[in-house]
Amino acid sequence: MTYQELNTPSYIVLEGKLRKNLEILSDVMKRSGAKILLAQKAFSMFRVYPLIGSYLSGTTSSGIYEARLASEEMPGRENHVFEPAYKDEEMEDICKICDHVYFNSLSQLEHHRKTWERSVSEGRVSIGLRVNPEFSTQEGHEIYDPCSPVSRLGIRLKDMPGELPEGVEGLHIHTLCEQGFEPLKETFEVFEKNFGKYFGALKWINLGGGHHITKEGYDREGLIGLIKYIRSAYNVEVYLEPGEAVALDAGLLISEVMDIVDTPDMPTLILDASAACHMPDVLEMPYTPPLLEACDNGVKVRLSSRTCLAGDTIGEYDLPKLPDIGDRLTFGDMAIYSMVKNNTFNGMPLPDIVLLKEDGEYALVKRFGYEDFKERLS
Ligand SMILES: Cc1ncc(COP(=O)(O)O)c(C=O)c1O
């Protein structure tokens, strides 16, 4: 398949860039002794799980479906799961397919004790607790801050028992979002000061996700030093579970200009891609995604979509010239938190999923149709 033959909209995942990210993460693993897991919530395109599994230690899941996906598509690698609450029937299955199960509260830990204790006694599962270090390092988007004052994520120090509950072997924190090493270092210092009394009884510590390890300028030497310190001071395995860093900048979303509406301040281009349906983080976070065709001081345009949502606007950009109807525009960094979050609001077609392989070939991984829309509604 050639680029011209691709449908729009299409997500194009870049195998070469994915491998570059994985090489960086693998180097961090080798030099620090940490284990790194793919957080599937960010990127679950399982066609590339064999590639990811050949570099990383495994995956972490947000619930039973992601855990099943990992067990089917990345067999033989570690399979961790954290969810704020599990249903009884899910816990049975989770204990069969996962090797590390994390609880968000003491009540969930005890509620499911009988089930997980059976798997622990067979040596198949290790149990962890998510704790909340109550140390916020982000400003501006509380929606992504698990340490916000009203957070429900992780047990606060005041709610922890004097000693770790029987059977618990690991502690988990996840507090960062698209951040460098400094906030992690500061967070770990607080975590160690307040929760360090439990560390001697642990087999592992998981430092969560949100580490922008594959971004240029990330202080990887600092990270490697911290991990080595934790491993030697407390004799524990250290896990990291990034999502973004695995597939950062490893995807595009191509779209086509369908119409140009003359709105008062600048022309608004109607695309066949939608923020609301195909890149929901643009509205949720909010942020303006990179556009490959954009330039400085060009023609100002607003990029929007063909849904009914008045605010379904992707952003305002400068382009070298006003595009023609039928021209293509390309959004960058569209592998992460895109496919996993898309939806068919307004009956909007889902983008094709395409893999740009390292040999330059475009491989169609999945094309969606009307049946995919209909099936979810009946
Ligand atoms: C518990 C947990 N782990 C890992 C991640 C992955 O974070 P990121 O994709 O920012 O690295 C998230 C993201 O929300 C998370 O909630």
PDBQT file of the ligand as one rigid body, heavy atoms in Angstrom, charges set to zero:
ROOT
HETATM    1  C1  LIG A 401      -1.663   3.877  37.273  1.00  0.00    +0.000 C 
HETATM    2  C2  LIG A 401      -1.081   4.388  35.997  1.00  0.00    +0.000 A 
HETATM    3  N1  LIG A 401       0.068   3.874  35.545  1.00  0.00    +0.000 NA
HETATM    4  C3  LIG A 401       0.641   4.299  34.390  1.00  0.00    +0.000 A 
HETATM    5  C4  LIG A 401       0.052   5.296  33.641  1.00  0.00    +0.000 A 
HETATM    6  C5  LIG A 401       0.716   5.709  32.342  1.00  0.00    +0.000 C 
HETATM    7  O1  LIG A 401       1.052   7.050  32.342  1.00  0.00    +0.000 OA
HETATM    8  P1  LIG A 401       1.772   7.721  31.113  1.00  0.00    +0.000 P 
HETATM    9  O2  LIG A 401       1.108   7.271  29.890  1.00  0.00    +0.000 OA
HETATM   10  O3  LIG A 401       1.613   9.178  31.361  1.00  0.00    +0.000 OA
HETATM   11  O4  LIG A 401       3.206   7.289  31.175  1.00  0.00    +0.000 OA
HETATM   12  C6  LIG A 401      -1.138   5.879  34.080  1.00  0.00    +0.000 A 
HETATM   13  C7  LIG A 401      -1.776   6.964  33.319  1.00  0.00    +0.000 C 
HETATM   14  O5  LIG A 401      -2.773   7.516  33.648  1.00  0.00    +0.000 OA
HETATM   15  C8  LIG A 401      -1.734   5.405  35.285  1.00  0.00    +0.000 A 
HETATM   16  O6  LIG A 401      -2.890   5.901  35.733  1.00  0.00    +0.000 OA
ENDROOT
TORSDOF 0
